[in-house]
């Protein structure tokens, strides 16, 4: 996850839509794994560890589309 420039929130939301993670908080929450927390998804070590584990296990990868946009591929 250290070299990934794609937002962790974007990746997490894509995994939610695919049914791979079920944590979900109100849209205003900074961190979707820790409801009411003052930290955000980009600095949450729990989110980083979860996403890194899923990537290491081959559950998803980050790819670049034809317009330079990054995509989550599962």
PDB file with one MODEL, atoms N, CA, C and O in Angstrom:
MODEL        1
ATOM      1  N   UNK A   1       0.822  -1.193   0.000  1.00  0.00           N
ATOM      2  CA  UNK A   1       0.000   0.000   0.000  1.00  0.00           C
ATOM      3  C   UNK A   1       0.863   1.253   0.000  1.00  0.00           C
ATOM      4  O   UNK A   1       0.367   2.335  -0.313  1.00  0.00           O
ATOM      5  N   UNK A   2       2.119   1.135   0.337  1.00  0.00           N
ATOM      6  CA  UNK A   2       2.985   2.320   0.426  1.00  0.00           C
ATOM      7  C   UNK A   2       3.141   3.011  -0.927  1.00  0.00           C
ATOM      8  O   UNK A   2       3.242   4.236  -0.982  1.00  0.00           O
ATOM      9  N   UNK A   3       3.162   2.243  -2.024  1.00  0.00           N
ATOM     10  CA  UNK A   3       3.393   2.811  -3.353  1.00  0.00           C
ATOM     11  C   UNK A   3       2.104   3.148  -4.098  1.00  0.00           C
ATOM     12  O   UNK A   3       2.155   3.666  -5.213  1.00  0.00           O
ATOM     13  N   UNK A   4       0.964   2.864  -3.503  1.00  0.00           N
ATOM     14  CA  UNK A   4      -0.326   3.101  -4.157  1.00  0.00           C
ATOM     15  C   UNK A   4      -0.734   4.558  -3.958  1.00  0.00           C
ATOM     16  O   UNK A   4      -0.748   5.060  -2.835  1.00  0.00           O
ATOM     17  N   UNK A   5      -1.067   5.230  -5.062  1.00  0.00           N
ATOM     18  CA  UNK A   5      -1.495   6.632  -4.964  1.00  0.00           C
ATOM     19  C   UNK A   5      -3.020   6.761  -4.946  1.00  0.00           C
ATOM     20  O   UNK A   5      -3.550   7.834  -4.658  1.00  0.00           O
ATOM     21  N   UNK A   6      -3.711   5.688  -5.249  1.00  0.00           N
ATOM     22  CA  UNK A   6      -5.169   5.692  -5.230  1.00  0.00           C
ATOM     23  C   UNK A   6      -5.666   5.837  -3.798  1.00  0.00           C
ATOM     24  O   UNK A   6      -5.106   5.238  -2.880  1.00  0.00           O
ATOM     25  N   UNK A   7      -6.703   6.619  -3.608  1.00  0.00           N
ATOM     26  CA  UNK A   7      -7.287   6.839  -2.292  1.00  0.00           C
ATOM     27  C   UNK A   7      -7.711   5.521  -1.652  1.00  0.00           C
ATOM     28  O   UNK A   7      -8.331   4.680  -2.304  1.00  0.00           O
ATOM     29  N   UNK A   8      -7.378   5.344  -0.384  1.00  0.00           N
ATOM     30  CA  UNK A   8      -7.821   4.148   0.344  1.00  0.00           C
ATOM     31  C   UNK A   8      -9.344   4.106   0.422  1.00  0.00           C
ATOM     32  O   UNK A   8      -9.942   3.031   0.360  1.00  0.00           O
ATOM     33  N   UNK A   9      -9.965   5.260   0.557  1.00  0.00           N
ATOM     34  CA  UNK A   9     -11.435   5.317   0.596  1.00  0.00           C
ATOM     35  C   UNK A   9     -12.004   4.780  -0.718  1.00  0.00           C
ATOM     36  O   UNK A   9     -12.972   4.019  -0.704  1.00  0.00           O
ATOM     37  N   UNK A  10     -11.411   5.169  -1.859  1.00  0.00           N
ATOM     38  CA  UNK A  10     -11.865   4.694  -3.161  1.00  0.00           C
ATOM     39  C   UNK A  10     -11.731   3.171  -3.256  1.00  0.00           C
ATOM     40  O   UNK A  10     -12.651   2.487  -3.704  1.00  0.00           O
ATOM     41  N   UNK A  11     -10.584   2.651  -2.833  1.00  0.00           N
ATOM     42  CA  UNK A  11     -10.352   1.203  -2.863  1.00  0.00           C
ATOM     43  C   UNK A  11     -11.340   0.495  -1.950  1.00  0.00           C
ATOM     44  O   UNK A  11     -11.955  -0.495  -2.344  1.00  0.00           O
ATOM     45  N   UNK A  12     -11.493   0.996  -0.742  1.00  0.00           N
ATOM     46  CA  UNK A  12     -12.390   0.396   0.238  1.00  0.00           C
ATOM     47  C   UNK A  12     -13.823   0.379  -0.279  1.00  0.00           C
ATOM     48  O   UNK A  12     -14.523  -0.621  -0.128  1.00  0.00           O
ATOM     49  N   UNK A  13     -14.265   1.480  -0.890  1.00  0.00           N
ATOM     50  CA  UNK A  13     -15.626   1.558  -1.438  1.00  0.00           C
ATOM     51  C   UNK A  13     -15.805   0.532  -2.557  1.00  0.00           C
ATOM     52  O   UNK A  13     -16.852  -0.110  -2.642  1.00  0.00           O
ATOM     53  N   UNK A  14     -14.801   0.370  -3.413  1.00  0.00           N
ATOM     54  CA  UNK A  14     -14.875  -0.618  -4.484  1.00  0.00           C
ATOM     55  C   UNK A  14     -14.996  -2.029  -3.907  1.00  0.00           C
ATOM     56  O   UNK A  14     -15.744  -2.853  -4.432  1.00  0.00           O
ATOM     57  N   UNK A  15     -14.264  -2.306  -2.831  1.00  0.00           N
ATOM     58  CA  UNK A  15     -14.343  -3.615  -2.185  1.00  0.00           C
ATOM     59  C   UNK A  15     -15.705  -3.820  -1.529  1.00  0.00           C
ATOM     60  O   UNK A  15     -16.224  -4.936  -1.519  1.00  0.00           O
ATOM     61  N   UNK A  16     -16.283  -2.760  -0.986  1.00  0.00           N
ATOM     62  CA  UNK A  16     -17.633  -2.843  -0.414  1.00  0.00           C
ATOM     63  C   UNK A  16     -18.644  -3.185  -1.501  1.00  0.00           C
ATOM     64  O   UNK A  16     -19.491  -4.061  -1.324  1.00  0.00           O
ATOM     65  N   UNK A  17     -18.545  -2.484  -2.631  1.00  0.00           N
ATOM     66  CA  UNK A  17     -19.488  -2.726  -3.733  1.00  0.00           C
ATOM     67  C   UNK A  17     -19.385  -4.153  -4.249  1.00  0.00           C
ATOM     68  O   UNK A  17     -20.375  -4.723  -4.708  1.00  0.00           O
ATOM     69  N   UNK A  18     -18.183  -4.736  -4.174  1.00  0.00           N
ATOM     70  CA  UNK A  18     -17.978  -6.120  -4.618  1.00  0.00           C
ATOM     71  C   UNK A  18     -18.345  -7.126  -3.533  1.00  0.00           C
ATOM     72  O   UNK A  18     -18.271  -8.333  -3.760  1.00  0.00           O
ATOM     73  N   UNK A  19     -18.744  -6.637  -2.347  1.00  0.00           N
ATOM     74  CA  UNK A  19     -19.123  -7.529  -1.256  1.00  0.00           C
ATOM     75  C   UNK A  19     -17.952  -8.162  -0.529  1.00  0.00           C
ATOM     76  O   UNK A  19     -18.126  -9.151   0.182  1.00  0.00           O
ATOM     77  N   UNK A  20     -16.753  -7.603  -0.698  1.00  0.00           N
ATOM     78  CA  UNK A  20     -15.563  -8.178  -0.076  1.00  0.00           C
ATOM     79  C   UNK A  20     -15.333  -7.668   1.343  1.00  0.00           C
ATOM     80  O   UNK A  20     -14.696  -8.352   2.145  1.00  0.00           O
ATOM     81  N   UNK A  21     -15.837  -6.491   1.665  1.00  0.00           N
ATOM     82  CA  UNK A  21     -15.775  -5.960   3.027  1.00  0.00           C
ATOM     83  C   UNK A  21     -17.159  -5.442   3.378  1.00  0.00           C
ATOM     84  O   UNK A  21     -17.895  -4.976   2.508  1.00  0.00           O
ATOM     85  N   UNK A  22     -17.510  -5.523   4.650  1.00  0.00           N
ATOM     86  CA  UNK A  22     -18.871  -5.148   5.027  1.00  0.00           C
ATOM     87  C   UNK A  22     -18.930  -3.978   6.001  1.00  0.00           C
ATOM     88  O   UNK A  22     -20.018  -3.581   6.417  1.00  0.00           O
ATOM     89  N   UNK A  23     -17.783  -3.421   6.371  1.00  0.00           N
ATOM     90  CA  UNK A  23     -17.786  -2.269   7.263  1.00  0.00           C
ATOM     91  C   UNK A  23     -18.412  -1.094   6.520  1.00  0.00           C
ATOM     92  O   UNK A  23     -18.122  -0.868   5.345  1.00  0.00           O
ATOM     93  N   UNK A  24     -19.261  -0.357   7.203  1.00  0.00           N
ATOM     94  CA  UNK A  24     -19.852   0.804   6.549  1.00  0.00           C
ATOM     95  C   UNK A  24     -20.383   1.759   7.593  1.00  0.00           C
ATOM     96  O   UNK A  24     -21.102   1.365   8.511  1.00  0.00           O
ATOM     97  N   UNK A  25     -20.028   2.994   7.445  1.00  0.00           N
ATOM     98  CA  UNK A  25     -20.506   4.024   8.356  1.00  0.00           C
ATOM     99  C   UNK A  25     -21.239   5.095   7.575  1.00  0.00           C
ATOM    100  O   UNK A  25     -21.314   5.036   6.347  1.00  0.00           O
ATOM    101  N   UNK A  26     -21.770   6.057   8.272  1.00  0.00           N
ATOM    102  CA  UNK A  26     -22.425   7.171   7.594  1.00  0.00           C
ATOM    103  C   UNK A  26     -21.460   7.873   6.647  1.00  0.00           C
ATOM    104  O   UNK A  26     -20.252   7.882   6.886  1.00  0.00           O
ATOM    105  N   UNK A  27     -21.980   8.455   5.584  1.00  0.00           N
ATOM    106  CA  UNK A  27     -21.125   9.083   4.577  1.00  0.00           C
ATOM    107  C   UNK A  27     -20.218  10.154   5.164  1.00  0.00           C
ATOM    108  O   UNK A  27     -19.147  10.413   4.615  1.00  0.00           O
ATOM    109  N   UNK A  28     -20.614  10.780   6.258  1.00  0.00           N
ATOM    110  CA  UNK A  28     -19.817  11.826   6.862  1.00  0.00           C
ATOM    111  C   UNK A  28     -18.663  11.326   7.712  1.00  0.00           C
ATOM    112  O   UNK A  28     -17.799  12.111   8.102  1.00  0.00           O
ATOM    113  N   UNK A  29     -18.633  10.011   8.011  1.00  0.00           N
ATOM    114  CA  UNK A  29     -17.556   9.489   8.846  1.00  0.00           C
ATOM    115  C   UNK A  29     -16.231   9.545   8.096  1.00  0.00           C
ATOM    116  O   UNK A  29     -16.161   9.258   6.901  1.00  0.00           O
ATOM    117  N   UNK A  30     -15.185   9.920   8.821  1.00  0.00           N
ATOM    118  CA  UNK A  30     -13.862  10.009   8.220  1.00  0.00           C
ATOM    119  C   UNK A  30     -13.300   8.626   7.909  1.00  0.00           C
ATOM    120  O   UNK A  30     -12.670   8.427   6.870  1.00  0.00           O
ATOM    121  N   UNK A  31     -13.527   7.671   8.808  1.00  0.00           N
ATOM    122  CA  UNK A  31     -13.010   6.315   8.631  1.00  0.00           C
ATOM    123  C   UNK A  31     -14.190   5.349   8.633  1.00  0.00           C
ATOM    124  O   UNK A  31     -14.930   5.278   9.614  1.00  0.00           O
ATOM    125  N   UNK A  32     -14.368   4.619   7.562  1.00  0.00           N
ATOM    126  CA  UNK A  32     -15.510   3.715   7.441  1.00  0.00           C
ATOM    127  C   UNK A  32     -15.373   2.456   8.294  1.00  0.00           C
ATOM    128  O   UNK A  32     -16.349   1.728   8.472  1.00  0.00           O
ATOM    129  N   UNK A  33     -14.178   2.189   8.823  1.00  0.00           N
ATOM    130  CA  UNK A  33     -13.992   1.031   9.705  1.00  0.00           C
ATOM    131  C   UNK A  33     -14.179   1.393  11.167  1.00  0.00           C
ATOM    132  O   UNK A  33     -14.529   0.532  11.974  1.00  0.00           O
ATOM    133  N   UNK A  34     -13.956   2.627  11.514  1.00  0.00           N
ATOM    134  CA  UNK A  34     -14.035   3.078  12.906  1.00  0.00           C
ATOM    135  C   UNK A  34     -15.037   4.220  12.983  1.00  0.00           C
ATOM    136  O   UNK A  34     -14.675   5.389  12.849  1.00  0.00           O
ATOM    137  N   UNK A  35     -16.289   3.872  13.199  1.00  0.00           N
ATOM    138  CA  UNK A  35     -17.350   4.871  13.208  1.00  0.00           C
ATOM    139  C   UNK A  35     -17.117   5.908  14.296  1.00  0.00           C
ATOM    140  O   UNK A  35     -16.828   5.562  15.442  1.00  0.00           O
ATOM    141  N   UNK A  36     -17.243   7.163  13.939  1.00  0.00           N
ATOM    142  CA  UNK A  36     -17.079   8.251  14.882  1.00  0.00           C
ATOM    143  C   UNK A  36     -15.630   8.618  15.172  1.00  0.00           C
ATOM    144  O   UNK A  36     -15.377   9.511  15.981  1.00  0.00           O
ATOM    145  N   UNK A  37     -14.677   7.955  14.536  1.00  0.00           N
ATOM    146  CA  UNK A  37     -13.258   8.243  14.781  1.00  0.00           C
ATOM    147  C   UNK A  37     -12.879   9.588  14.171  1.00  0.00           C
ATOM    148  O   UNK A  37     -13.509  10.056  13.223  1.00  0.00           O
ATOM    149  N   UNK A  38     -11.850  10.191  14.726  1.00  0.00           N
ATOM    150  CA  UNK A  38     -11.405  11.482  14.203  1.00  0.00           C
ATOM    151  C   UNK A  38     -10.342  11.335  13.115  1.00  0.00           C
ATOM    152  O   UNK A  38     -10.003  12.314  12.449  1.00  0.00           O
ATOM    153  N   UNK A  39      -9.809  10.119  12.927  1.00  0.00           N
ATOM    154  CA  UNK A  39      -8.835   9.926  11.847  1.00  0.00           C
ATOM    155  C   UNK A  39      -9.563   9.579  10.548  1.00  0.00           C
ATOM    156  O   UNK A  39     -10.740   9.220  10.560  1.00  0.00           O
ATOM    157  N   UNK A  40      -8.847   9.690   9.432  1.00  0.00           N
ATOM    158  CA  UNK A  40      -9.464   9.363   8.149  1.00  0.00           C
ATOM    159  C   UNK A  40      -8.917   8.043   7.602  1.00  0.00           C
ATOM    160  O   UNK A  40      -8.006   7.447   8.177  1.00  0.00           O
ATOM    161  N   UNK A  41      -9.479   7.607   6.501  1.00  0.00           N
ATOM    162  CA  UNK A  41      -9.102   6.323   5.895  1.00  0.00           C
ATOM    163  C   UNK A  41      -7.647   6.333   5.407  1.00  0.00           C
ATOM    164  O   UNK A  41      -6.985   5.295   5.413  1.00  0.00           O
ATOM    165  N   UNK A  42      -7.159   7.478   4.995  1.00  0.00           N
ATOM    166  CA  UNK A  42      -5.814   7.573   4.432  1.00  0.00           C
ATOM    167  C   UNK A  42      -4.736   7.394   5.496  1.00  0.00           C
ATOM    168  O   UNK A  42      -3.605   7.036   5.165  1.00  0.00           O
ATOM    169  N   UNK A  43      -5.061   7.633   6.767  1.00  0.00           N
ATOM    170  CA  UNK A  43      -4.071   7.506   7.839  1.00  0.00           C
ATOM    171  C   UNK A  43      -4.366   6.338   8.777  1.00  0.00           C
ATOM    172  O   UNK A  43      -3.628   6.119   9.738  1.00  0.00           O
ATOM    173  N   UNK A  44      -5.422   5.593   8.515  1.00  0.00           N
ATOM    174  CA  UNK A  44      -5.825   4.491   9.392  1.00  0.00           C
ATOM    175  C   UNK A  44      -4.942   3.265   9.152  1.00  0.00           C
ATOM    176  O   UNK A  44      -4.936   2.702   8.057  1.00  0.00           O
ATOM    177  N   UNK A  45      -4.201   2.859  10.175  1.00  0.00           N
ATOM    178  CA  UNK A  45      -3.315   1.701  10.030  1.00  0.00           C
ATOM    179  C   UNK A  45      -4.105   0.406   9.861  1.00  0.00           C
ATOM    180  O   UNK A  45      -3.632  -0.515   9.195  1.00  0.00           O
ATOM    181  N   UNK A  46      -5.291   0.317  10.447  1.00  0.00           N
ATOM    182  CA  UNK A  46      -6.126  -0.884  10.302  1.00  0.00           C
ATOM    183  C   UNK A  46      -6.569  -1.048   8.859  1.00  0.00           C
ATOM    184  O   UNK A  46      -6.544  -2.157   8.324  1.00  0.00           O
ATOM    185  N   UNK A  47      -6.973   0.041   8.223  1.00  0.00           N
ATOM    186  CA  UNK A  47      -7.380  -0.001   6.813  1.00  0.00           C
ATOM    187  C   UNK A  47      -6.178  -0.393   5.954  1.00  0.00           C
ATOM    188  O   UNK A  47      -6.299  -1.228   5.057  1.00  0.00           O
ATOM    189  N   UNK A  48      -5.030   0.204   6.225  1.00  0.00           N
ATOM    190  CA  UNK A  48      -3.829  -0.117   5.453  1.00  0.00           C
ATOM    191  C   UNK A  48      -3.489  -1.602   5.566  1.00  0.00           C
ATOM    192  O   UNK A  48      -3.198  -2.253   4.563  1.00  0.00           O
ATOM    193  N   UNK A  49      -3.526  -2.137   6.789  1.00  0.00           N
ATOM    194  CA  UNK A  49      -3.207  -3.551   6.995  1.00  0.00           C
ATOM    195  C   UNK A  49      -4.200  -4.460   6.282  1.00  0.00           C
ATOM    196  O   UNK A  49      -3.801  -5.440   5.653  1.00  0.00           O
ATOM    197  N   UNK A  50      -5.494  -4.145   6.374  1.00  0.00           N
ATOM    198  CA  UNK A  50      -6.515  -4.953   5.708  1.00  0.00           C
ATOM    199  C   UNK A  50      -6.309  -4.943   4.199  1.00  0.00           C
ATOM    200  O   UNK A  50      -6.307  -5.998   3.565  1.00  0.00           O
ATOM    201  N   UNK A  51      -6.136  -3.765   3.623  1.00  0.00           N
ATOM    202  CA  UNK A  51      -5.964  -3.673   2.172  1.00  0.00           C
ATOM    203  C   UNK A  51      -4.682  -4.362   1.728  1.00  0.00           C
ATOM    204  O   UNK A  51      -4.666  -5.020   0.688  1.00  0.00           O
ATOM    205  N   UNK A  52      -3.604  -4.222   2.500  1.00  0.00           N
ATOM    206  CA  UNK A  52      -2.348  -4.881   2.138  1.00  0.00           C
ATOM    207  C   UNK A  52      -2.504  -6.397   2.185  1.00  0.00           C
ATOM    208  O   UNK A  52      -2.007  -7.094   1.300  1.00  0.00           O
ATOM    209  N   UNK A  53      -3.187  -6.916   3.205  1.00  0.00           N
ATOM    210  CA  UNK A  53      -3.410  -8.366   3.305  1.00  0.00           C
ATOM    211  C   UNK A  53      -4.215  -8.873   2.110  1.00  0.00           C
ATOM    212  O   UNK A  53      -3.887  -9.910   1.534  1.00  0.00           O
ATOM    213  N   UNK A  54      -5.263  -8.145   1.740  1.00  0.00           N
ATOM    214  CA  UNK A  54      -6.086  -8.562   0.607  1.00  0.00           C
ATOM    215  C   UNK A  54      -5.288  -8.529  -0.692  1.00  0.00           C
ATOM    216  O   UNK A  54      -5.435  -9.413  -1.536  1.00  0.00           O
ATOM    217  N   UNK A  55      -4.442  -7.508  -0.855  1.00  0.00           N
ATOM    218  CA  UNK A  55      -3.588  -7.444  -2.046  1.00  0.00           C
ATOM    219  C   UNK A  55      -2.587  -8.584  -2.057  1.00  0.00           C
ATOM    220  O   UNK A  55      -2.383  -9.220  -3.091  1.00  0.00           O
ATOM    221  N   UNK A  56      -1.956  -8.853  -0.909  1.00  0.00           N
ATOM    222  CA  UNK A  56      -0.964  -9.932  -0.812  1.00  0.00           C
ATOM    223  C   UNK A  56      -1.581 -11.292  -1.132  1.00  0.00           C
ATOM    224  O   UNK A  56      -0.912 -12.168  -1.682  1.00  0.00           O
ATOM    225  N   UNK A  57      -2.853 -11.466  -0.788  1.00  0.00           N
ATOM    226  CA  UNK A  57      -3.545 -12.730  -1.044  1.00  0.00           C
ATOM    227  C   UNK A  57      -4.123 -12.793  -2.457  1.00  0.00           C
ATOM    228  O   UNK A  57      -4.729 -13.794  -2.839  1.00  0.00           O
ATOM    229  N   UNK A  58      -3.935 -11.725  -3.230  1.00  0.00           N
ATOM    230  CA  UNK A  58      -4.387 -11.725  -4.619  1.00  0.00           C
ATOM    231  C   UNK A  58      -5.863 -11.423  -4.804  1.00  0.00           C
ATOM    232  O   UNK A  58      -6.407 -11.697  -5.873  1.00  0.00           O
ATOM    233  N   UNK A  59      -6.533 -10.866  -3.798  1.00  0.00           N
ATOM    234  CA  UNK A  59      -7.962 -10.583  -3.900  1.00  0.00           C
ATOM    235  C   UNK A  59      -8.252  -9.393  -4.806  1.00  0.00           C
ATOM    236  O   UNK A  59      -9.320  -9.322  -5.413  1.00  0.00           O
ATOM    237  N   UNK A  60      -7.310  -8.460  -4.900  1.00  0.00           N
ATOM    238  CA  UNK A  60      -7.484  -7.329  -5.805  1.00  0.00           C
ATOM    239  C   UNK A  60      -6.129  -6.741  -6.154  1.00  0.00           C
ATOM    240  O   UNK A  60      -5.131  -6.988  -5.477  1.00  0.00           O
ATOM    241  N   UNK A  61      -6.115  -5.959  -7.222  1.00  0.00           N
ATOM    242  CA  UNK A  61      -4.926  -5.206  -7.596  1.00  0.00           C
ATOM    243  C   UNK A  61      -5.372  -3.863  -8.154  1.00  0.00           C
ATOM    244  O   UNK A  61      -6.517  -3.699  -8.575  1.00  0.00           O
ATOM    245  N   UNK A  62      -4.474  -2.929  -8.151  1.00  0.00           N
ATOM    246  CA  UNK A  62      -4.759  -1.601  -8.659  1.00  0.00           C
ATOM    247  C   UNK A  62      -4.185  -1.526 -10.065  1.00  0.00           C
ATOM    248  O   UNK A  62      -3.009  -1.822 -10.278  1.00  0.00           O
ATOM    249  N   UNK A  63      -5.011  -1.133 -11.018  1.00  0.00           N
ATOM    250  CA  UNK A  63      -4.567  -1.010 -12.400  1.00  0.00           C
ATOM    251  C   UNK A  63      -4.839   0.380 -12.922  1.00  0.00           C
ATOM    252  O   UNK A  63      -5.661   1.117 -12.376  1.00  0.00           O
ATOM    253  N   UNK A  64      -4.142   0.730 -13.984  1.00  0.00           N
ATOM    254  CA  UNK A  64      -4.320   2.040 -14.580  1.00  0.00           C
ATOM    255  C   UNK A  64      -5.091   1.897 -15.883  1.00  0.00           C
ATOM    256  O   UNK A  64      -4.739   1.088 -16.742  1.00  0.00           O
ATOM    257  N   UNK A  65      -6.147   2.693 -16.019  1.00  0.00           N
ATOM    258  CA  UNK A  65      -6.964   2.677 -17.231  1.00  0.00           C
ATOM    259  C   UNK A  65      -6.293   3.438 -18.356  1.00  0.00           C
ATOM    260  O   UNK A  65      -5.176   3.936 -18.209  1.00  0.00           O
ATOM    261  N   UNK A  66      -6.981   3.522 -19.473  1.00  0.00           N
ATOM    262  CA  UNK A  66      -6.395   4.160 -20.643  1.00  0.00           C
ATOM    263  C   UNK A  66      -6.309   5.681 -20.550  1.00  0.00           C
ATOM    264  O   UNK A  66      -5.636   6.290 -21.381  1.00  0.00           O
ATOM    265  N   UNK A  67      -6.940   6.304 -19.604  1.00  0.00           N
ATOM    266  CA  UNK A  67      -6.842   7.756 -19.438  1.00  0.00           C
ATOM    267  C   UNK A  67      -6.026   8.109 -18.202  1.00  0.00           C
ATOM    268  O   UNK A  67      -6.125   9.228 -17.699  1.00  0.00           O
ATOM    269  N   UNK A  68      -5.223   7.176 -17.707  1.00  0.00           N
ATOM    270  CA  UNK A  68      -4.415   7.418 -16.524  1.00  0.00           C
ATOM    271  C   UNK A  68      -5.181   7.266 -15.225  1.00  0.00           C
ATOM    272  O   UNK A  68      -4.623   7.475 -14.147  1.00  0.00           O
ATOM    273  N   UNK A  69      -6.474   6.899 -15.315  1.00  0.00           N
ATOM    274  CA  UNK A  69      -7.287   6.698 -14.123  1.00  0.00           C
ATOM    275  C   UNK A  69      -6.945   5.341 -13.525  1.00  0.00           C
ATOM    276  O   UNK A  69      -6.706   4.371 -14.244  1.00  0.00           O
ATOM    277  N   UNK A  70      -6.927   5.289 -12.199  1.00  0.00           N
ATOM    278  CA  UNK A  70      -6.647   4.011 -11.559  1.00  0.00           C
ATOM    279  C   UNK A  70      -7.941   3.273 -11.265  1.00  0.00           C
ATOM    280  O   UNK A  70      -8.966   3.885 -10.963  1.00  0.00           O
ATOM    281  N   UNK A  71      -7.885   1.955 -11.356  1.00  0.00           N
ATOM    282  CA  UNK A  71      -9.042   1.100 -11.143  1.00  0.00           C
ATOM    283  C   UNK A  71      -8.692  -0.016 -10.185  1.00  0.00           C
ATOM    284  O   UNK A  71      -7.541  -0.448 -10.114  1.00  0.00           O
ATOM    285  N   UNK A  72      -9.684  -0.481  -9.450  1.00  0.00           N
ATOM    286  CA  UNK A  72      -9.522  -1.623  -8.573  1.00  0.00           C
ATOM    287  C   UNK A  72     -10.024  -2.840  -9.331  1.00  0.00           C
ATOM    288  O   UNK A  72     -11.190  -2.898  -9.721  1.00  0.00           O
ATOM    289  N   UNK A  73      -9.138  -3.817  -9.541  1.00  0.00           N
ATOM    290  CA  UNK A  73      -9.506  -5.032 -10.273  1.00  0.00           C
ATOM    291  C   UNK A  73      -9.572  -6.198  -9.299  1.00  0.00           C
ATOM    292  O   UNK A  73      -8.627  -6.445  -8.551  1.00  0.00           O
ATOM    293  N   UNK A  74     -10.712  -6.925  -9.311  1.00  0.00           N
ATOM    294  CA  UNK A  74     -10.881  -8.060  -8.404  1.00  0.00           C
ATOM    295  C   UNK A  74     -11.008  -9.327  -9.186  1.00  0.00           C
ATOM    296  O   UNK A  74     -11.158 -10.401  -8.602  1.00  0.00           O
TER     297      UNK A  74
ENDMDL
END
